[in-house]
């Protein structure tokens, strides 16, 4: 089977259950869909296979058409349909076909649970490289996704020198500990976040004092002078801006 990139793995996960007649989606992502299907990770499901991914309105209509109860959890409603409809009836029913994972596709998703969880929970933070997670998954495939991410976040926090970034990483680590029900470690991380908060504040104060020393004037005095300048200008800057806008629009006074 062809190796997939982290983004392709994420796309495979997102495309499972997506309608095949969504032309905008296919037009935008056609190349990746073609690769996933040609590699045997994704197929166009039969209507029976597509049923569990169908909208609840479609599922309830199928039940009502058979005079069956349409209330309850979706998984129970689908099971009720499968027990009441023949395969041929389902194939003739108004059920939009959807992409579904093959056995190989399901294996890819299961093997990359830590990567997919990271994308969903922390992807925007850019704390870890996806390749790091894949490597850790391959090395520790028997561990759960949270243990894998905790180990990587701990390593990342240990090597981070910027206090603000270290504080953010430690806060995410605290969250992972909590999700993993490691209350003692979560408390330790919480205390470390508090320590880093104080350190971060001290560092910012030191930077302000350094700037005061270089400029020969305190930050309070700089703010006072800036406010005084604004008050002395009055509405002159507004008049100037209005004049420029009028000139651009060709409006004469």
Buried (B, 14 or more C-beta within 10 A) or exposed (E): EEEBEBEBBBBBBBBBBBBBEBEEBBEEBEEBBEBBBEBEBBBEBBBBBBBBBBEEEBBBBBBEBEEBEBEEEEEEBBEBBBEBBEEEBBEEBEBBBBBBBBEEBBEBBEBBBBBBBBBEBBBEEEBBEBEBBBEBBEEEEEBEBBBBBBBBBBEBBEEBEEBBBBBBBBBBBBBBBBBBEBEEBBEBBBEBBEEBBEBBEEEEEEEEEEEBEEEEEBEEEEEEEEEEEEEEEEEEEEEEEEEEEEEEEEEEE
